């Protein structure tokens, strides 16, 4: 008689426009190794996991969950009200958290590092009436390019700082899924370089630079943002994002004052990526 592997369901996944909603798990107490491994597999497979009904997640617990995926990186100013030194606290009230975050254009987190962050984890400690986070899948953006545009983007490398920052290929292969993704930040790119490290290497002209930024932006907003998933936060939502596979941007309402939309407080942690973007 053949042996069949017993399938165990640790939680319920419901596919949405991008990623899955997750129910039937309590992140505040979950520590089983097999469940953690399943979550890591599902993040790679689905790219965005939205855990529903998690209640209050402390800063300490968010850090513990984040460490399932690797060492944390802390590269931004820590607000005095941050619940943990490794938690980046964002708000629409400067007395409650760092303001103006996420509104510099479509991006992935950490492009100024030797490797962009592997994962970003989000918990909305105070949910406003408005103030969505908008996500978009990178592989589908690439697959929707014309052959001519793909050929140009495949030659491009992005630089975060002319003086000392790293240089990353705009299109590269995701280290876990092996799919084509983008390394980019529309608000933190100082230069584009054609054919970096090869004969004929050159900087994009100022006109080319502006055109390329506009064209990247256009790919995320064309067709009335058809490719986007707009996440309207609810109490108890906890999101784990494959940062190298999913771009995001804060919606304009995230900057509205508390008197208009209510207090918004977002806690974010980011996980170190040991594998720099590379052409393969």
QUIVEN-V379697 format. One record per residue. N is the residue number from 1. SS is DSSP state (H for helix, E for strand, C for the rest). PHI is phi in radians with two decimals (* if undefined). OMEGA is omega in degrees with one decimal (999 if undefined). Layout:
BEGIN
n=N ss=SS phi=PHI omega=OMEGA
n=N ss=SS phi=PHI omega=OMEGA
END
This chain:
BEGIN
n=1 ss=C phi=* omega=-179.9
n=2 ss=C phi=-1.28 omega=175.8
n=3 ss=C phi=-1.61 omega=178.3
n=4 ss=C phi=-1.92 omega=178.9
n=5 ss=C phi=-1.22 omega=179.3
n=6 ss=C phi=-1.25 omega=179.8
n=7 ss=C phi=-1.58 omega=-178.4
n=8 ss=C phi=-1.94 omega=178.3
n=9 ss=C phi=-1.78 omega=-178.5
n=10 ss=C phi=-1.59 omega=-179.4
n=11 ss=C phi=-2.86 omega=-178.3
n=12 ss=E phi=-1.83 omega=176.8
n=13 ss=E phi=-1.82 omega=174.8
n=14 ss=E phi=-2.11 omega=-179.6
n=15 ss=E phi=-1.07 omega=173.4
n=16 ss=C phi=-2.18 omega=-174.6
n=17 ss=C phi=-0.99 omega=174.7
n=18 ss=C phi=-2.40 omega=-179.8
n=19 ss=C phi=1.45 omega=-176.7
n=20 ss=E phi=-2.46 omega=164.5
n=21 ss=E phi=-1.47 omega=-176.6
n=22 ss=E phi=-2.14 omega=177.3
n=23 ss=E phi=-2.33 omega=176.5
n=24 ss=C phi=1.54 omega=178.5
n=25 ss=C phi=-2.49 omega=179.1
n=26 ss=C phi=-1.95 omega=-177.1
n=27 ss=C phi=-1.15 omega=-178.2
n=28 ss=C phi=-1.17 omega=-176.2
n=29 ss=C phi=-2.19 omega=-175.1
n=30 ss=C phi=-1.22 omega=177.7
n=31 ss=C phi=-2.50 omega=-178.6
n=32 ss=C phi=-1.17 omega=-176.4
n=33 ss=H phi=-1.03 omega=-177.1
n=34 ss=H phi=-1.17 omega=178.2
n=35 ss=H phi=-1.26 omega=177.9
n=36 ss=H phi=-1.05 omega=178.6
n=37 ss=H phi=-1.11 omega=178.2
n=38 ss=H phi=-1.15 omega=177.4
n=39 ss=H phi=-1.07 omega=179.5
n=40 ss=H phi=-1.09 omega=176.5
n=41 ss=H phi=-1.09 omega=-177.0
n=42 ss=H phi=-1.24 omega=175.5
n=43 ss=H phi=-1.13 omega=177.6
n=44 ss=H phi=-1.13 omega=-177.9
n=45 ss=H phi=-1.23 omega=-171.7
n=46 ss=H phi=-1.79 omega=173.4
n=47 ss=C phi=1.38 omega=-178.4
n=48 ss=E phi=-2.45 omega=175.8
n=49 ss=E phi=-2.02 omega=-179.7
n=50 ss=E phi=-1.98 omega=-179.0
n=51 ss=E phi=-1.45 omega=-175.1
n=52 ss=C phi=-1.69 omega=171.7
n=53 ss=C phi=1.12 omega=-176.6
n=54 ss=C phi=-1.53 omega=-179.3
n=55 ss=C phi=1.18 omega=-179.2
n=56 ss=C phi=-1.48 omega=175.3
n=57 ss=C phi=-1.87 omega=180.0
n=58 ss=C phi=-1.25 omega=176.3
n=59 ss=H phi=-1.05 omega=179.4
n=60 ss=H phi=-1.08 omega=-179.4
n=61 ss=H phi=-1.21 omega=176.9
n=62 ss=H phi=-1.07 omega=177.7
n=63 ss=H phi=-1.13 omega=177.8
n=64 ss=H phi=-1.04 omega=179.4
n=65 ss=H phi=-1.08 omega=-178.5
n=66 ss=H phi=-1.07 omega=-178.3
n=67 ss=C phi=-1.25 omega=170.4
n=68 ss=C phi=-1.03 omega=-172.1
n=69 ss=C phi=-1.73 omega=-179.8
n=70 ss=C phi=2.48 omega=178.7
n=71 ss=C phi=-1.28 omega=179.3
n=72 ss=E phi=-1.49 omega=173.2
n=73 ss=C phi=-2.07 omega=178.6
n=74 ss=C phi=-2.17 omega=-173.0
n=75 ss=C phi=-2.18 omega=-177.9
n=76 ss=C phi=-2.02 omega=177.3
n=77 ss=C phi=-0.99 omega=178.4
n=78 ss=C phi=-1.69 omega=-179.3
n=79 ss=C phi=-1.16 omega=-177.1
n=80 ss=C phi=-1.08 omega=179.9
n=81 ss=C phi=-1.69 omega=176.8
n=82 ss=C phi=-1.04 omega=-177.1
n=83 ss=C phi=-1.36 omega=-178.7
n=84 ss=C phi=-2.82 omega=-179.3
n=85 ss=C phi=-1.03 omega=-179.4
n=86 ss=C phi=-1.76 omega=178.4
n=87 ss=C phi=-1.92 omega=176.4
n=88 ss=E phi=-1.54 omega=-174.9
n=89 ss=E phi=-1.82 omega=-175.2
n=90 ss=E phi=-2.06 omega=-179.5
n=91 ss=E phi=-2.69 omega=169.7
n=92 ss=C phi=-1.75 omega=176.1
n=93 ss=C phi=-2.24 omega=-175.5
n=94 ss=C phi=-1.08 omega=176.7
n=95 ss=C phi=-1.38 omega=-176.3
n=96 ss=C phi=-1.88 omega=-178.0
n=97 ss=C phi=-3.11 omega=180.0
n=98 ss=E phi=-1.26 omega=-176.0
n=99 ss=C phi=-1.84 omega=176.5
n=100 ss=C phi=1.27 omega=-174.2
n=101 ss=C phi=-1.51 omega=172.6
n=102 ss=C phi=1.53 omega=-175.1
n=103 ss=C phi=-1.95 omega=-179.7
n=104 ss=C phi=-1.74 omega=178.0
n=105 ss=C phi=2.12 omega=177.8
n=106 ss=C phi=-1.03 omega=-174.5
n=107 ss=E phi=-2.95 omega=159.0
n=108 ss=C phi=-1.93 omega=-175.5
n=109 ss=C phi=-1.48 omega=169.4
n=110 ss=C phi=1.52 omega=-179.6
n=111 ss=C phi=-1.18 omega=178.0
n=112 ss=C phi=-1.44 omega=178.3
n=113 ss=C phi=-1.61 omega=174.2
n=114 ss=C phi=-0.96 omega=170.9
n=115 ss=C phi=-2.47 omega=176.0
n=116 ss=C phi=-1.08 omega=-178.4
n=117 ss=C phi=-0.96 omega=178.6
n=118 ss=C phi=-1.30 omega=-177.5
n=119 ss=E phi=-2.44 omega=169.0
n=120 ss=E phi=-2.16 omega=-179.4
n=121 ss=E phi=-2.13 omega=-172.2
n=122 ss=E phi=-2.25 omega=172.1
n=123 ss=E phi=-2.40 omega=-179.6
n=124 ss=E phi=-1.60 omega=-176.4
n=125 ss=E phi=-1.25 omega=174.7
n=126 ss=E phi=-2.37 omega=-172.4
n=127 ss=C phi=-1.59 omega=177.8
n=128 ss=C phi=-1.43 omega=175.0
n=129 ss=C phi=-1.18 omega=175.5
n=130 ss=C phi=-2.40 omega=179.4
n=131 ss=C phi=2.39 omega=-175.6
n=132 ss=C phi=-1.31 omega=166.3
n=133 ss=E phi=-1.84 omega=-175.5
n=134 ss=E phi=-1.92 omega=-177.6
n=135 ss=E phi=-2.06 omega=176.5
n=136 ss=E phi=-2.65 omega=-177.7
n=137 ss=E phi=-1.43 omega=-174.2
n=138 ss=H phi=-1.35 omega=-177.8
n=139 ss=H phi=-1.06 omega=-179.7
n=140 ss=H phi=-1.16 omega=175.1
n=141 ss=H phi=-1.06 omega=-179.9
n=142 ss=H phi=-1.12 omega=-178.1
n=143 ss=H phi=-1.16 omega=179.1
n=144 ss=C phi=-1.56 omega=-179.9
n=145 ss=C phi=-1.29 omega=170.6
n=146 ss=C phi=-1.19 omega=178.3
n=147 ss=H phi=-0.98 omega=-178.9
n=148 ss=H phi=-1.20 omega=-179.3
n=149 ss=H phi=-1.23 omega=176.4
n=150 ss=H phi=-1.04 omega=-178.8
n=151 ss=H phi=-1.06 omega=178.0
n=152 ss=H phi=-1.23 omega=-178.7
n=153 ss=H phi=-1.07 omega=-179.4
n=154 ss=C phi=-1.21 omega=176.3
n=155 ss=C phi=-1.55 omega=-169.6
n=156 ss=E phi=-1.59 omega=171.5
n=157 ss=E phi=-2.19 omega=-179.7
n=158 ss=E phi=-1.89 omega=177.6
n=159 ss=E phi=-2.01 omega=-179.7
n=160 ss=C phi=-1.50 omega=-177.6
n=161 ss=C phi=-2.64 omega=-178.2
n=162 ss=C phi=-1.08 omega=-171.2
n=163 ss=C phi=-1.57 omega=-170.5
n=164 ss=C phi=-2.46 omega=-174.5
n=165 ss=C phi=-1.30 omega=179.6
n=166 ss=C phi=-1.30 omega=175.2
n=167 ss=E phi=-2.09 omega=-175.8
n=168 ss=E phi=-2.15 omega=173.1
n=169 ss=E phi=-1.14 omega=178.1
n=170 ss=C phi=-1.15 omega=175.2
n=171 ss=E phi=-1.90 omega=178.3
n=172 ss=E phi=-2.63 omega=-177.2
n=173 ss=E phi=-1.73 omega=178.7
n=174 ss=C phi=-1.03 omega=-173.2
n=175 ss=C phi=-1.17 omega=-178.5
n=176 ss=C phi=-1.85 omega=-177.8
n=177 ss=C phi=-1.37 omega=-177.9
n=178 ss=C phi=1.20 omega=176.5
n=179 ss=C phi=-1.63 omega=178.7
n=180 ss=E phi=-1.30 omega=179.9
n=181 ss=E phi=-2.42 omega=-179.2
n=182 ss=E phi=-1.98 omega=168.4
n=183 ss=C phi=-1.91 omega=-172.7
n=184 ss=C phi=-2.79 omega=171.8
n=185 ss=E phi=-2.65 omega=-173.8
n=186 ss=C phi=-1.13 omega=-179.6
n=187 ss=C phi=-1.75 omega=-176.4
n=188 ss=C phi=-2.33 omega=176.5
n=189 ss=C phi=-1.95 omega=-179.1
n=190 ss=C phi=-1.65 omega=-178.5
n=191 ss=E phi=-2.65 omega=161.7
n=192 ss=E phi=-1.95 omega=-177.8
n=193 ss=E phi=-2.16 omega=175.3
n=194 ss=E phi=-1.45 omega=170.1
n=195 ss=C phi=0.97 omega=-177.7
n=196 ss=C phi=-0.99 omega=178.1
n=197 ss=C phi=1.38 omega=-178.6
n=198 ss=C phi=-2.14 omega=174.8
n=199 ss=C phi=-0.99 omega=-178.8
n=200 ss=C phi=1.55 omega=177.6
n=201 ss=C phi=-0.95 omega=177.2
n=202 ss=E phi=-2.75 omega=174.2
n=203 ss=E phi=-1.29 omega=169.7
n=204 ss=C phi=-1.13 omega=175.4
n=205 ss=C phi=-1.20 omega=176.2
n=206 ss=H phi=-0.94 omega=178.7
n=207 ss=H phi=-1.18 omega=177.5
n=208 ss=H phi=-1.13 omega=-179.6
n=209 ss=H phi=-0.99 omega=-179.8
n=210 ss=H phi=-1.11 omega=179.6
n=211 ss=H phi=-1.09 omega=-178.2
n=212 ss=H phi=-1.13 omega=176.7
n=213 ss=H phi=-1.00 omega=-179.2
n=214 ss=H phi=-1.13 omega=-179.4
n=215 ss=H phi=-1.22 omega=176.3
n=216 ss=H phi=-1.10 omega=177.7
n=217 ss=H phi=-0.98 omega=-177.0
n=218 ss=H phi=-1.05 omega=-178.2
n=219 ss=H phi=-1.13 omega=179.6
n=220 ss=H phi=-1.56 omega=-174.8
n=221 ss=H phi=-1.95 omega=-177.4
n=222 ss=H phi=-1.11 omega=-178.1
n=223 ss=H phi=0.96 omega=-180.0
n=224 ss=H phi=0.99 omega=177.2
n=225 ss=H phi=1.18 omega=-176.3
n=226 ss=C phi=-0.99 omega=-175.7
n=227 ss=C phi=-1.41 omega=-173.9
n=228 ss=E phi=-1.41 omega=167.3
n=229 ss=E phi=-2.07 omega=-179.0
n=230 ss=E phi=-1.71 omega=-178.7
n=231 ss=E phi=-1.66 omega=174.6
n=232 ss=C phi=-1.57 omega=-171.1
n=233 ss=C phi=-1.16 omega=172.2
n=234 ss=C phi=-2.18 omega=178.1
n=235 ss=C phi=-0.95 omega=176.1
n=236 ss=C phi=1.49 omega=176.3
n=237 ss=C phi=-1.28 omega=174.7
n=238 ss=E phi=-2.37 omega=-173.6
n=239 ss=E phi=-1.98 omega=170.1
n=240 ss=E phi=-2.01 omega=-176.1
n=241 ss=E phi=-2.06 omega=167.9
n=242 ss=E phi=-1.32 omega=-171.1
n=243 ss=C phi=-1.05 omega=-178.3
n=244 ss=C phi=-1.42 omega=-177.4
n=245 ss=C phi=-1.97 omega=-172.7
n=246 ss=E phi=-2.32 omega=173.1
n=247 ss=E phi=-1.53 omega=178.9
n=248 ss=E phi=-2.67 omega=175.7
n=249 ss=E phi=-2.73 omega=174.6
n=250 ss=E phi=-1.33 omega=178.8
n=251 ss=C phi=-1.22 omega=-179.5
n=252 ss=H phi=-0.99 omega=-177.3
n=253 ss=H phi=-1.15 omega=179.3
n=254 ss=H phi=-1.13 omega=-178.4
n=255 ss=H phi=-1.71 omega=179.0
n=256 ss=C phi=-1.19 omega=-176.6
n=257 ss=C phi=-1.19 omega=178.2
n=258 ss=H phi=-0.97 omega=179.3
n=259 ss=H phi=-1.10 omega=-177.8
n=260 ss=H phi=-1.69 omega=-173.6
n=261 ss=H phi=-2.11 omega=-173.9
n=262 ss=C phi=1.61 omega=-178.0
n=263 ss=C phi=-1.30 omega=176.6
n=264 ss=C phi=-1.97 omega=176.2
n=265 ss=E phi=-2.34 omega=-178.9
n=266 ss=E phi=-2.00 omega=174.6
n=267 ss=E phi=-1.85 omega=-179.1
n=268 ss=E phi=-2.18 omega=170.7
n=269 ss=E phi=-2.15 omega=-178.8
n=270 ss=E phi=-2.30 omega=-172.6
n=271 ss=E phi=-1.93 omega=-179.9
n=272 ss=C phi=-1.02 omega=176.2
n=273 ss=C phi=-1.92 omega=-178.2
n=274 ss=C phi=-1.40 omega=-174.1
n=275 ss=C phi=-2.05 omega=178.0
n=276 ss=C phi=-1.12 omega=176.2
n=277 ss=C phi=-1.02 omega=-178.4
n=278 ss=C phi=-2.60 omega=173.2
n=279 ss=C phi=-1.32 omega=178.0
n=280 ss=C phi=-2.37 omega=999
END
